[in-house]
Amino acid sequence: MFNTSLLSLLQLSDPTLPIGGYAHSNGLETYVQKGIVKDVATAKEYVTEMLSQNLQYTDGAFVSLAFDAALENNFERILELDDECTAVKLPREIRQASQKLGMRLLKIFQPICESEMAIRYKEAIHQQKTVGHYSIVFGLYAHALQIPKSEALAGFYYSAAVGMVTNSVKLIPLGQQDGQQILFSLQPLIAELVEHSLEPDRNLIGLCCSGFDIRCMQHEQLYSRLYMS
């Protein structure tokens, strides 16, 4: 019998999911305006470094850890992870983006997927006991939808890569074929990141390249902006 978890994964990780992800560039707009990311080679470098040197130690790890906490029915652990996620996101724009995306993801999936843990999480957010981050919500619903953890992580990283490549195509700009070639070339990296993220090293949570944070902070002062972060 066909397993519908694949369809659930496709919906959860769909880059076009109406949560507002298209409005955020995560500092890419700054890189482009400064002439640092300017062609296919530099766009691929940006996406590669963002995935491997940033998301692997932040949101990717939190998706994995939130999935584990849901599996263990450990709600207090979810709250701890949410606090930690807030702490490692230094740029204000990035914290706010994560919170907005998380709340919108909750609103979409709560009516269509029963999850006691997600309901408690949303109540804690409304009571201002926690913030509510996209990666935490993604992990909670990946578990609730019975998506295998490795596949959930693959979907998460792929969705993030699609968002960055799409923004590169628009901002630099690049051709659509260029974007698809970059995405295809990232498959081995995504597979590697999934393996590393199955059991994240707790001592490395928050490790990232400071340049990404600085470019996100500089985004607020750009002369013109198409994106919110």
N, C-alpha and C positions, 0 to 999 in steps of 0.2 A: 504494500500500500504506500502511496506517495506521502512523504513526510512534509507537512505544511510549514515546518520550521524554516525552510528555505524562503518561502514566501514572506514569512514574518520578518526574517532578516532583511530581505530586499526592501520591505516597507520601512523598517526601523532605520536602516542606513541610507535610505534614498536621499541623495544630495538635494533633490527638489522638494523635500518635505517642507511644508509651509510653517517653518519655525523662525525664518528670518536669517538663516545662515548666509544667504547671498549678500547681505548688507555688511558683512565683516571681512576684512582682508588680513587681519592679524599682523599688521605691520608691513604687508607686502606693498601697499600703496606708497609708503615712505621709501622703501627700497627702490621702487620704480622711479619716483620723482627725483631721487638722488643719483639716478643713473647706475645703480649697483646691479639691479636686475633689469636686463635690457634686451635679452635675446633667448633663444632656445636653451643654450648651454647654461646661462646664469639662472634661468627659470627652473631648470631641472635641479641645479645645485641648491637653490632656495628650498624647493619642495623636499629634496632629499635630506637636507640638514634640519629642516623643521620637523620632519617625521622622526628622524633618528636621534637628533640631539635635543629635541624639545618634547614633543608629544610622547615619546617613549617613556620619559621620566616624569611626565605630568598626567595629562588626560588619559593616555593609553593605559598607564598603570592604575589610574583610579577606576576606569571601566572594569578592569580585571579584579581589583580588590572589592569593588561594590558588588560584582557578580558573586564573589566568594561569600561576602557578608550576607547577601540575600539567600544563598544556598544554605548557610548556617542559621538563617533567621535571626541574625544579630543586628537589631536596629540601632543599638548604641554604637556599634561599629560604623554604621552608615553616617551617623552624626559626626563621629570623629573624623571620618574620611572627608566629609563636607568641609569641616573646619580646616583640615590640612590642605584641601584643594584651594580654599580661599587664600591661605597663607603663601602658597607657592606661586600665585598669580600676582606678580608685582605691579604691572601696569593697570591702572584703574579701568581703562577701556576694556581690557581683556577680562577682568573680573565681572564687569557688568554684562559683557557679551555672553559669558558662560552662564550667568544667572538667567538672562532673558531666554536663551535657547533652552535651558533646563526647564523653566516654567512652561514654555510653549510646548515642549515635548510631553510634559505631564498632562497638559490640557488635551492634547491630541489622543494620547493612549489610555488615559484613565477611563473614558467611556467605553472603550473597545477591548480592554484587557484587564481582567480582574487581578489586582495585586495589592494585598493587604499592606505589604511593606511600602509600596509607592503611595498608598493612601495616607499612611502614617507620616511619610516623608513630606507630603504636600501639606498636611495639617501642621507639622512642625515649622514649615516655611511660613505659613500664614500666622502662626503664633510667634514668629521672629525668633525661634529657637535655633534655627539654622538658615542657611542662605539658599541653597538649591542650585546645584551645578549640572550642566549638560552631561558630563561624563558619568556622574553618579546615577542620573536618571537613565541613561543609556544602559548601564550595567544592570540596574534593577529590572528594566523591562526585557532585556535580553534573557535574563533568568526566568522571568514570568512567562515569556513566550516560548520557553523550552528550547532556546537556540543554544547549540553547543558553544562552549566558551571560546574555543579556537576560531569558530566561524564568526562569532560576534566580534571578536577582536579584528579579524580580517575585514569585516564590514565596516567597522569603525575607522580603521586606518585608510581603507579605500575611499570612504566617503570624505575624509579629511583631505586626501590627495586630490580627489576630483574637485573639491572646492578651491583648493590652491591653484590647480592647473586652470580651472575656468577663470579665476580672477587674473591669472597671468595672461591668458588669451585676450581678455578685455583690456587690461591696463597697458601692456607693453607696446602694441598688441602683437599677438602671434596668430598664425593660421590655425584653423580647427584641426588640420592634420598634424601640425606640430604638437598640439595639445594631446592628441590621442597617442602619438609616438612616445611622449614623455610618460603618460599613464602606463602604457604597455611596458616600458622599460623599468618601471617601479615595482613590478610584480615580485621579483626575487627579494627586494628590500622589504616589502610588506610581509612576505612569508617569514623572513628572518625576524622582523619586529614582533610578529604574532608569537613565535617560539619564545622570544625573550620576555614577552609580557604575560605569558601564562602563569609564571611565578615571579612577579616583580621583586627586585632587590629593594627591600624597604629602606636601606641606607642610601639609595640613590634617588629617592623620590625628591623632586624639586630641582634635580640637576639639569641645567640647560645652559645654552649659550647666552650670555648677557646681552649680546648684540641684538637678539630678537626683542628682548624687553625694552632696550633703549629705542629701537625703531618704532615700537608700539607707542612708547611715551611721546616720541617726536611727532607722531601722526596727528596729535591734537593741535599742533602748531603749524601744520602745512598750510600753504597759501590757499589751495583749493583741495576739496576732498569729495570723492565719490562714495567712499565707504565710511562706516561708523568706527572702525578700528583698524 
